[in-house]
C-alpha cells in the first residue's frame, strides 16, 4: 500500500497482494471479491472520488466492496475525505 496525500485529499495505491490479502483475511474474508488479486488506484478529494483504476484501466466495482477495502487501508488523517467516515 502507498498513499500520496494532497492539501484536499489523497491517492491510494493497493497492490494485487494487498487486495488479495484483504479479501482473504481470516475471520473477515470477502468471499465474492471482485477486487481480490487486482491492483487498485483511487484518487479522492473533498468532492469525492475523481479517479479509479483497476489493474491500470478505468474500472468499476461494487460500491460496498470499494468502500470496505479503502476504509480498511486508509490512515486516520485521511478518513475525513472518505464517505464511510463522514
N, CA, C and O atoms as a GROMACS GRO file, in nm:
protein
  344
    1UNK      N    1   0.085  -0.117   0.000
    1UNK     CA    2   0.000   0.000   0.000
    1UNK      C    3   0.089   0.123   0.000
    1UNK      O    4   0.189   0.130   0.071
    2UNK      N    5   0.048   0.219  -0.083
    2UNK     CA    6   0.112   0.351  -0.084
    2UNK      C    7   0.002   0.454  -0.081
    2UNK      O    8  -0.110   0.429  -0.126
    3UNK      N    9   0.036   0.570  -0.027
    3UNK     CA   10  -0.059   0.681  -0.027
    3UNK      C   11   0.017   0.810  -0.049
    3UNK      O   12   0.125   0.830   0.006
    4UNK      N   13  -0.040   0.896  -0.131
    4UNK     CA   14   0.015   1.030  -0.153
    4UNK      C   15  -0.093   1.128  -0.109
    4UNK      O   16  -0.200   1.136  -0.169
    5UNK      N   17  -0.063   1.204  -0.005
    5UNK     CA   18  -0.159   1.300   0.048
    5UNK      C   19  -0.143   1.434  -0.022
    5UNK      O   20  -0.031   1.474  -0.056
    6UNK      N   21  -0.256   1.502  -0.044
    6UNK     CA   22  -0.256   1.636  -0.100
    6UNK      C   23  -0.326   1.728  -0.001
    6UNK      O   24  -0.370   1.685   0.105
    7UNK      N   25  -0.335   1.855  -0.036
    7UNK     CA   26  -0.397   1.951   0.056
    7UNK      C   27  -0.546   1.923   0.078
    7UNK      O   28  -0.602   1.962   0.180
    8UNK      N   29  -0.611   1.858  -0.018
    8UNK     CA   30  -0.755   1.831  -0.002
    8UNK      C   31  -0.794   1.688  -0.037
    8UNK      O   32  -0.906   1.664  -0.080
    9UNK      N   33  -0.702   1.592  -0.017
    9UNK     CA   34  -0.736   1.453  -0.045
    9UNK      C   35  -0.613   1.365  -0.050
    9UNK      O   36  -0.516   1.388   0.022
   10UNK      N   37  -0.620   1.262  -0.136
   10UNK     CA   38  -0.511   1.165  -0.144
   10UNK      C   39  -0.530   1.078  -0.267
   10UNK      O   40  -0.637   1.074  -0.327
   11UNK      N   41  -0.423   1.007  -0.303
   11UNK     CA   42  -0.429   0.897  -0.398
   11UNK      C   43  -0.376   0.776  -0.324
   11UNK      O   44  -0.270   0.780  -0.261
   12UNK      N   45  -0.451   0.666  -0.331
   12UNK     CA   46  -0.416   0.542  -0.262
   12UNK      C   47  -0.392   0.434  -0.367
   12UNK      O   48  -0.472   0.415  -0.458
   13UNK      N   49  -0.280   0.364  -0.353
   13UNK     CA   50  -0.247   0.252  -0.439
   13UNK      C   51  -0.246   0.126  -0.355
   13UNK      O   52  -0.181   0.122  -0.250
   14UNK      N   53  -0.316   0.024  -0.400
   14UNK     CA   54  -0.312  -0.108  -0.338
   14UNK      C   55  -0.262  -0.207  -0.441
   14UNK      O   56  -0.310  -0.211  -0.554
   15UNK      N   57  -0.165  -0.288  -0.402
   15UNK     CA   58  -0.110  -0.388  -0.492
   15UNK      C   59  -0.205  -0.507  -0.500
   15UNK      O   60  -0.302  -0.517  -0.425
   16UNK      N   61  -0.176  -0.597  -0.594
   16UNK     CA   62  -0.256  -0.718  -0.607
   16UNK      C   63  -0.248  -0.801  -0.479
   16UNK      O   64  -0.348  -0.860  -0.437
   17UNK      N   65  -0.132  -0.805  -0.416
   17UNK     CA   66  -0.122  -0.882  -0.291
   17UNK      C   67  -0.197  -0.812  -0.178
   17UNK      O   68  -0.253  -0.879  -0.091
   18UNK      N   69  -0.200  -0.677  -0.177
   18UNK     CA   70  -0.279  -0.605  -0.077
   18UNK      C   71  -0.426  -0.642  -0.087
   18UNK      O   72  -0.490  -0.673   0.014
   19UNK      N   73  -0.481  -0.640  -0.208
   19UNK     CA   74  -0.623  -0.668  -0.225
   19UNK      C   75  -0.653  -0.816  -0.202
   19UNK      O   76  -0.758  -0.851  -0.148
   20UNK      N   77  -0.561  -0.904  -0.242
   20UNK     CA   78  -0.581  -1.047  -0.217
   20UNK      C   79  -0.583  -1.075  -0.067
   20UNK      O   80  -0.673  -1.142  -0.017
   21UNK      N   81  -0.483  -1.022   0.003
   21UNK     CA   82  -0.476  -1.046   0.148
   21UNK      C   83  -0.597  -0.987   0.221
   21UNK      O   84  -0.647  -1.046   0.316
   22UNK      N   85  -0.642  -0.871   0.176
   22UNK     CA   86  -0.761  -0.810   0.237
   22UNK      C   87  -0.884  -0.899   0.217
   22UNK      O   88  -0.960  -0.922   0.311
   23UNK      N   89  -0.903  -0.949   0.095
   23UNK     CA   90  -1.022  -1.028   0.064
   23UNK      C   91  -1.021  -1.166   0.129
   23UNK      O   92  -1.126  -1.229   0.143
   24UNK      N   93  -0.904  -1.214   0.168
   24UNK     CA   94  -0.892  -1.349   0.225
   24UNK      C   95  -0.847  -1.346   0.371
   24UNK      O   96  -0.792  -1.444   0.422
   25UNK      N   97  -0.872  -1.236   0.439
   25UNK     CA   98  -0.832  -1.222   0.579
   25UNK      C   99  -0.912  -1.320   0.664
   25UNK      O  100  -1.034  -1.321   0.659
   26UNK      N  101  -0.842  -1.403   0.742
   26UNK     CA  102  -0.913  -1.499   0.828
   26UNK      C  103  -1.010  -1.429   0.923
   26UNK      O  104  -0.975  -1.333   0.991
   27UNK      N  105  -1.131  -1.479   0.925
   27UNK     CA  106  -1.232  -1.424   1.014
   27UNK      C  107  -1.302  -1.299   0.961
   27UNK      O  108  -1.399  -1.253   1.021
   28UNK      N  109  -1.253  -1.246   0.851
   28UNK     CA  110  -1.314  -1.125   0.794
   28UNK      C  111  -1.295  -1.125   0.642
   28UNK      O  112  -1.260  -1.023   0.584
   29UNK      N  113  -1.317  -1.240   0.579
   29UNK     CA  114  -1.293  -1.250   0.434
   29UNK      C  115  -1.409  -1.192   0.354
   29UNK      O  116  -1.520  -1.176   0.404
   30UNK      N  117  -1.380  -1.161   0.228
   30UNK     CA  118  -1.478  -1.110   0.133
   30UNK      C  119  -1.485  -1.216   0.024
   30UNK      O  120  -1.413  -1.206  -0.075
   31UNK      N  121  -1.570  -1.319   0.039
   31UNK     CA  122  -1.564  -1.438  -0.045
   31UNK      C  123  -1.591  -1.416  -0.194
   31UNK      O  124  -1.536  -1.490  -0.276
   32UNK      N  125  -1.670  -1.320  -0.231
   32UNK     CA  126  -1.700  -1.298  -0.373
   32UNK      C  127  -1.632  -1.171  -0.424
   32UNK      O  128  -1.686  -1.102  -0.512
   33UNK      N  129  -1.516  -1.140  -0.371
   33UNK     CA  130  -1.447  -1.017  -0.405
   33UNK      C  131  -1.419  -1.006  -0.555
   33UNK      O  132  -1.371  -1.100  -0.619
   34UNK      N  133  -1.450  -0.888  -0.610
   34UNK     CA  134  -1.413  -0.858  -0.748
   34UNK      C  135  -1.278  -0.787  -0.753
   34UNK      O  136  -1.220  -0.772  -0.860
   35UNK      N  137  -1.228  -0.743  -0.637
   35UNK     CA  138  -1.101  -0.671  -0.632
   35UNK      C  139  -0.983  -0.757  -0.588
   35UNK      O  140  -0.868  -0.716  -0.604
   36UNK      N  141  -1.010  -0.876  -0.534
   36UNK     CA  142  -0.902  -0.962  -0.487
   36UNK      C  143  -0.803  -0.990  -0.600
   36UNK      O  144  -0.842  -1.024  -0.712
   37UNK      N  145  -0.675  -0.974  -0.568
   37UNK     CA  146  -0.566  -1.002  -0.663
   37UNK      C  147  -0.562  -0.902  -0.780
   37UNK      O  148  -0.507  -0.932  -0.886
   38UNK      N  149  -0.620  -0.784  -0.760
   38UNK     CA  150  -0.618  -0.677  -0.860
   38UNK      C  151  -0.544  -0.556  -0.802
   38UNK      O  152  -0.551  -0.532  -0.681
   39UNK      N  153  -0.475  -0.482  -0.887
   39UNK     CA  154  -0.414  -0.356  -0.845
   39UNK      C  155  -0.522  -0.249  -0.846
   39UNK      O  156  -0.606  -0.246  -0.936
   40UNK      N  157  -0.520  -0.162  -0.747
   40UNK     CA  158  -0.623  -0.060  -0.733
   40UNK      C  159  -0.557   0.075  -0.709
   40UNK      O  160  -0.465   0.086  -0.627
   41UNK      N  161  -0.604   0.176  -0.780
   41UNK     CA  162  -0.562   0.313  -0.753
   41UNK      C  163  -0.688   0.398  -0.747
   41UNK      O  164  -0.770   0.397  -0.839
   42UNK      N  165  -0.702   0.472  -0.638
   42UNK     CA  166  -0.818   0.560  -0.623
   42UNK      C  167  -0.769   0.697  -0.579
   42UNK      O  168  -0.687   0.709  -0.488
   43UNK      N  169  -0.820   0.799  -0.644
   43UNK     CA  170  -0.788   0.937  -0.608
   43UNK      C  171  -0.915   1.004  -0.557
   43UNK      O  172  -1.020   0.997  -0.620
   44UNK      N  173  -0.902   1.068  -0.440
   44UNK     CA  174  -1.015   1.127  -0.370
   44UNK      C  175  -0.978   1.268  -0.327
   44UNK      O  176  -0.867   1.293  -0.282
   45UNK      N  177  -1.074   1.360  -0.341
   45UNK     CA  178  -1.056   1.494  -0.285
   45UNK      C  179  -1.182   1.530  -0.206
   45UNK      O  180  -1.266   1.445  -0.181
   46UNK      N  181  -1.194   1.654  -0.169
   46UNK     CA  182  -1.306   1.695  -0.085
   46UNK      C  183  -1.442   1.680  -0.155
   46UNK      O  184  -1.545   1.689  -0.090
   47UNK      N  185  -1.442   1.658  -0.285
   47UNK     CA  186  -1.566   1.635  -0.359
   47UNK      C  187  -1.597   1.487  -0.380
   47UNK      O  188  -1.704   1.453  -0.431
   48UNK      N  189  -1.505   1.399  -0.342
   48UNK     CA  190  -1.525   1.256  -0.359
   48UNK      C  191  -1.424   1.193  -0.453
   48UNK      O  192  -1.318   1.251  -0.476
   49UNK      N  193  -1.455   1.077  -0.506
   49UNK     CA  194  -1.366   1.005  -0.597
   49UNK      C  195  -1.362   1.078  -0.731
   49UNK      O  196  -1.466   1.110  -0.788
   50UNK      N  197  -1.241   1.104  -0.781
   50UNK     CA  198  -1.230   1.162  -0.914
   50UNK      C  199  -1.151   1.074  -1.010
   50UNK      O  200  -1.143   1.105  -1.129
   51UNK      N  201  -1.093   0.965  -0.961
   51UNK     CA  202  -1.026   0.871  -1.050
   51UNK      C  203  -1.021   0.734  -0.982
   51UNK      O  204  -0.990   0.724  -0.864
   52UNK      N  205  -1.053   0.631  -1.058
   52UNK     CA  206  -1.048   0.494  -1.010
   52UNK      C  207  -0.992   0.408  -1.121
   52UNK      O  208  -1.044   0.407  -1.233
   53UNK      N  209  -0.885   0.335  -1.090
   53UNK     CA  210  -0.829   0.242  -1.187
   53UNK      C  211  -0.810   0.106  -1.121
   53UNK      O  212  -0.766   0.096  -1.007
   54UNK      N  213  -0.846   0.003  -1.196
   54UNK     CA  214  -0.829  -0.134  -1.153
   54UNK      C  215  -0.740  -0.202  -1.255
   54UNK      O  216  -0.773  -0.207  -1.374
   55UNK      N  217  -0.628  -0.254  -1.210
   55UNK     CA  218  -0.527  -0.313  -1.298
   55UNK      C  219  -0.486  -0.218  -1.410
   55UNK      O  220  -0.466  -0.260  -1.524
   56UNK      N  221  -0.473  -0.090  -1.377
   56UNK     CA  222  -0.423   0.009  -1.472
   56UNK      C  223  -0.524   0.060  -1.572
   56UNK      O  224  -0.488   0.136  -1.663
   57UNK      N  225  -0.649   0.022  -1.558
   57UNK     CA  226  -0.754   0.066  -1.652
   57UNK      C  227  -0.867   0.130  -1.573
   57UNK      O  228  -0.888   0.100  -1.456
   58UNK      N  229  -0.938   0.220  -1.640
   58UNK     CA  230  -1.058   0.274  -1.576
   58UNK      C  231  -1.145   0.156  -1.538
   58UNK      O  232  -1.169   0.067  -1.619
   59UNK      N  233  -1.193   0.158  -1.416
   59UNK     CA  234  -1.265   0.041  -1.370
   59UNK      C  235  -1.390   0.075  -1.294
   59UNK      O  236  -1.418   0.190  -1.263
   60UNK      N  237  -1.462  -0.029  -1.263
   60UNK     CA  238  -1.583  -0.019  -1.184
   60UNK      C  239  -1.591  -0.147  -1.100
   60UNK      O  240  -1.546  -0.254  -1.142
   61UNK      N  241  -1.648  -0.133  -0.984
   61UNK     CA  242  -1.665  -0.247  -0.895
   61UNK      C  243  -1.780  -0.215  -0.802
   61UNK      O  244  -1.827  -0.102  -0.798
   62UNK      N  245  -1.828  -0.314  -0.727
   62UNK     CA  246  -1.936  -0.287  -0.633
   62UNK      C  247  -1.895  -0.180  -0.531
   62UNK      O  248  -1.785  -0.186  -0.474
   63UNK      N  249  -1.982  -0.085  -0.509
   63UNK     CA  250  -1.952   0.027  -0.418
   63UNK      C  251  -1.924  -0.020  -0.277
   63UNK      O  252  -1.835   0.034  -0.211
   64UNK      N  253  -1.997  -0.121  -0.229
   64UNK     CA  254  -1.975  -0.167  -0.092
   64UNK      C  255  -1.837  -0.228  -0.074
   64UNK      O  256  -1.773  -0.209   0.030
   65UNK      N  257  -1.790  -0.301  -0.174
   65UNK     CA  258  -1.656  -0.359  -0.166
   65UNK      C  259  -1.549  -0.250  -0.173
   65UNK      O  260  -1.452  -0.254  -0.098
   66UNK      N  261  -1.566  -0.154  -0.262
   66UNK     CA  262  -1.471  -0.044  -0.272
   66UNK      C  263  -1.464   0.034  -0.140
   66UNK      O  264  -1.356   0.065  -0.092
   67UNK      N  265  -1.580   0.064  -0.083
   67UNK     CA  266  -1.582   0.135   0.045
   67UNK      C  267  -1.511   0.056   0.154
   67UNK      O  268  -1.437   0.114   0.234
   68UNK      N  269  -1.532  -0.074   0.158
   68UNK     CA  270  -1.471  -0.157   0.262
   68UNK      C  271  -1.320  -0.168   0.247
   68UNK      O  272  -1.248  -0.153   0.345
   69UNK      N  273  -1.272  -0.193   0.126
   69UNK     CA  274  -1.128  -0.210   0.108
   69UNK      C  275  -1.054  -0.078   0.133
   69UNK      O  276  -0.946  -0.079   0.192
   70UNK      N  277  -1.110   0.033   0.090
   70UNK     CA  278  -1.046   0.163   0.115
   70UNK      C  279  -1.049   0.194   0.264
   70UNK      O  280  -0.948   0.234   0.322
   71UNK      N  281  -1.163   0.177   0.327
   71UNK     CA  282  -1.176   0.208   0.470
   71UNK      C  283  -1.078   0.125   0.553
   71UNK      O  284  -1.025   0.174   0.653
   72UNK      N  285  -1.054   0.001   0.515
   72UNK     CA  286  -0.963  -0.085   0.591
   72UNK      C  287  -0.816  -0.047   0.572
   72UNK      O  288  -0.732  -0.088   0.652
   73UNK      N  289  -0.782   0.028   0.469
   73UNK     CA  290  -0.644   0.067   0.442
   73UNK      C  291  -0.614   0.214   0.468
   73UNK      O  292  -0.498   0.254   0.468
   74UNK      N  293  -0.715   0.294   0.490
   74UNK     CA  294  -0.698   0.439   0.496
   74UNK      C  295  -0.642   0.485   0.630
   74UNK      O  296  -0.694   0.448   0.735
   75UNK      N  297  -0.535   0.567   0.629
   75UNK     CA  298  -0.485   0.624   0.753
   75UNK      C  299  -0.588   0.718   0.817
   75UNK      O  300  -0.670   0.777   0.746
   76UNK      N  301  -0.584   0.730   0.946
   76UNK     CA  302  -0.683   0.808   1.020
   76UNK      C  303  -0.692   0.952   0.972
   76UNK      O  304  -0.802   1.008   0.966
   77UNK      N  305  -0.580   1.013   0.936
   77UNK     CA  306  -0.585   1.154   0.897
   77UNK      C  307  -0.647   1.178   0.759
   77UNK      O  308  -0.670   1.292   0.721
   78UNK      N  309  -0.674   1.072   0.683
   78UNK     CA  310  -0.738   1.086   0.551
   78UNK      C  311  -0.885   1.047   0.554
   78UNK      O  312  -0.955   1.064   0.455
   79UNK      N  313  -0.933   0.996   0.665
   79UNK     CA  314  -1.070   0.945   0.671
   79UNK      C  315  -1.175   1.053   0.649
   79UNK      O  316  -1.287   1.021   0.610
   80UNK      N  317  -1.142   1.177   0.673
   80UNK     CA  318  -1.241   1.284   0.652
   80UNK      C  319  -1.280   1.299   0.505
   80UNK      O  320  -1.382   1.360   0.474
   81UNK      N  321  -1.199   1.244   0.415
   81UNK     CA  322  -1.229   1.251   0.271
   81UNK      C  323  -1.297   1.126   0.218
   81UNK      O  324  -1.328   1.119   0.099
   82UNK      N  325  -1.319   1.027   0.302
   82UNK     CA  326  -1.379   0.903   0.255
   82UNK      C  327  -1.522   0.892   0.305
   82UNK      O  328  -1.545   0.912   0.424
   83UNK      N  329  -1.620   0.863   0.219
   83UNK     CA  330  -1.761   0.861   0.258
   83UNK      C  331  -1.794   0.772   0.376
   83UNK      O  332  -1.883   0.805   0.454
   84UNK      N  333  -1.725   0.660   0.393
   84UNK     CA  334  -1.754   0.570   0.503
   84UNK      C  335  -1.734   0.640   0.637
   84UNK      O  336  -1.801   0.608   0.735
   85UNK      N  337  -1.644   0.735   0.642
   85UNK     CA  338  -1.606   0.800   0.768
   85UNK      C  339  -1.675   0.933   0.786
   85UNK      O  340  -1.648   1.002   0.885
   86UNK      N  341  -1.763   0.974   0.694
   86UNK     CA  342  -1.827   1.106   0.702
   86UNK      C  343  -1.919   1.117   0.821
   86UNK      O  344  -1.980   1.222   0.842
   0.00000   0.00000   0.00000
